[in-house]
Amino acid sequence: ALAPDAVGLEAFFAEEADRLLAACEAQPSSAPAFTAIGSLMFIEKHAPESLQRRLRERFALGLRSSSASVRRACVDLIGGHEVSKDAVARSAVVACLKDRDWRVRALAESTLAGEGLLPQGYRVPLLDRVRRKMLNWTNYV
């Protein structure tokens, strides 16, 4: 319901992203916290470029988290905000292709492939391909 008013609520959405990221970081196995941050996906189609830039910055920082759940959420959420427009965000997502968590790698590959940004010659590791077929890799927690 708030998405169409994203232009007027830019500060609110940026602060809410910060608050939810902090909640996810504090409770990395809390499904409600990750459900809440996942709800920020609704804003993708309505966010002005200035808000998308702010969100990309916040999610790019979250990619450095020690929590794989937080990195999963951030790499998934950053994907809706045109990483092709932001060299820092793009390189942060590319770095996730080598993350120690296979689900972060899968989400990074999906994000980059969606924008045609996969590094030339990149191949999904065989074990990751098997995991994607057999396991759910889209959940954050």
C-alpha positions as CSV (number, residue, x, y, z in Angstrom):
1,A,0.0,0.0,0.0
2,L,2.9,2.4,0.7
3,A,4.9,1.5,-2.5
4,P,3.2,4.1,-4.8
5,D,4.2,6.8,-2.2
6,A,7.8,5.7,-2.3
7,V,9.0,9.0,-3.6
8,G,7.6,10.9,-0.6
9,L,8.7,8.1,1.9
10,E,12.3,7.7,0.8
11,A,13.8,8.5,4.2
12,F,11.3,6.1,5.8
13,F,12.1,3.2,3.5
14,A,15.9,3.7,3.9
15,E,15.6,3.8,7.7
16,E,13.3,0.8,7.6
17,A,15.8,-1.1,5.6
18,D,18.5,-0.3,8.2
19,R,16.2,-1.3,11.0
20,L,15.3,-4.6,9.4
21,L,18.9,-5.4,8.5
22,A,19.9,-4.8,12.1
23,A,17.1,-7.1,13.3
24,C,18.2,-9.8,10.9
25,E,21.8,-9.4,11.9
26,A,20.9,-9.6,15.6
27,Q,18.6,-12.7,15.0
28,P,20.0,-14.5,12.0
29,S,17.7,-17.5,12.4
30,S,14.5,-15.5,12.9
31,A,12.1,-16.2,10.1
32,P,9.8,-13.2,11.0
33,A,12.8,-10.8,10.7
34,F,13.6,-12.1,7.2
35,T,10.0,-12.2,6.1
36,A,9.8,-8.5,7.1
37,I,13.0,-7.6,5.2
38,G,11.8,-9.6,2.2
39,S,8.7,-7.5,2.1
40,L,10.9,-4.6,0.9
41,M,10.8,-6.3,-2.5
42,F,7.5,-4.6,-3.2
43,I,9.2,-1.3,-3.5
44,E,11.4,-2.2,-6.5
45,K,8.9,-1.1,-9.1
46,H,8.0,2.1,-7.4
47,A,11.4,3.4,-6.0
48,P,12.9,6.5,-7.5
49,E,16.6,6.1,-8.5
50,S,17.7,8.0,-5.4
51,L,16.0,5.5,-3.1
52,Q,17.2,2.5,-5.2
53,R,20.8,3.9,-4.8
54,R,20.3,4.2,-1.1
55,L,19.0,0.6,-0.8
56,R,21.8,-0.8,-3.0
57,E,24.3,0.8,-0.7
58,R,22.6,-0.7,2.4
59,F,22.3,-4.1,0.8
60,A,25.9,-4.0,-0.5
61,L,27.1,-3.4,3.1
62,G,24.9,-6.4,4.2
63,L,26.8,-8.6,1.8
64,R,29.8,-8.4,4.2
65,S,27.8,-9.8,7.1
66,S,29.1,-12.8,9.0
67,S,25.6,-14.2,8.8
68,A,24.9,-16.3,5.6
69,S,21.2,-15.6,6.1
70,V,21.8,-11.8,6.0
71,R,24.0,-12.2,2.9
72,R,21.3,-14.3,1.2
73,A,18.7,-11.7,1.9
74,C,20.9,-8.8,0.8
75,V,22.0,-10.4,-2.5
76,D,18.4,-11.3,-3.3
77,L,17.1,-7.8,-2.4
78,I,19.9,-5.9,-4.2
79,G,18.9,-7.7,-7.4
80,G,15.7,-5.8,-7.8
81,H,17.5,-2.5,-7.7
82,E,19.5,-2.6,-11.0
83,V,23.0,-3.4,-9.9
84,S,24.1,-2.6,-13.4
85,K,23.8,1.1,-12.5
86,D,26.2,0.8,-9.5
87,A,29.8,-0.4,-9.9
88,V,30.2,-0.9,-6.1
89,A,27.0,-3.0,-5.8
90,R,27.8,-4.9,-9.0
91,S,31.3,-5.8,-7.7
92,A,29.9,-6.8,-4.3
93,V,27.4,-9.2,-6.0
94,V,30.2,-10.6,-8.3
95,A,32.3,-11.3,-5.1
96,C,29.3,-13.3,-3.8
97,L,29.9,-15.8,-6.6
98,K,32.7,-17.0,-4.4
99,D,30.8,-16.9,-1.1
100,R,31.3,-19.8,1.3
101,D,27.5,-20.4,1.4
102,W,26.2,-22.1,-1.8
103,R,22.8,-20.4,-1.5
104,V,24.5,-16.9,-1.5
105,R,26.4,-18.0,-4.6
106,A,23.2,-19.2,-6.3
107,L,21.3,-16.0,-5.5
108,A,24.3,-13.9,-6.8
109,E,24.4,-15.9,-10.0
110,S,20.6,-15.4,-10.5
111,T,20.9,-11.7,-9.8
112,L,23.8,-11.2,-12.2
113,A,22.3,-13.4,-14.9
114,G,19.1,-11.5,-14.7
115,E,20.9,-8.3,-15.7
116,G,23.4,-10.0,-18.1
117,L,26.3,-9.2,-15.8
118,L,27.8,-12.7,-15.2
119,P,31.6,-12.6,-15.7
120,Q,32.6,-14.0,-19.0
121,G,33.3,-17.7,-18.7
122,Y,31.6,-18.1,-15.3
123,R,30.3,-21.6,-14.7
124,V,28.1,-22.8,-11.9
125,P,30.1,-25.4,-9.9
126,L,28.8,-28.9,-10.4
127,L,28.0,-29.4,-6.7
128,D,26.1,-26.1,-6.7
129,R,24.1,-27.3,-9.7
130,V,23.2,-30.5,-7.9
131,R,22.2,-28.6,-4.7
132,R,20.0,-26.3,-6.7
133,K,18.1,-29.2,-8.2
134,M,17.7,-31.1,-4.9
135,L,17.4,-28.3,-2.2
136,N,15.5,-25.1,-1.7
137,W,18.0,-22.3,-2.2
138,T,15.6,-19.3,-2.2
139,N,14.9,-19.2,1.6
140,Y,17.0,-16.8,3.6
141,V,16.8,-18.8,6.9
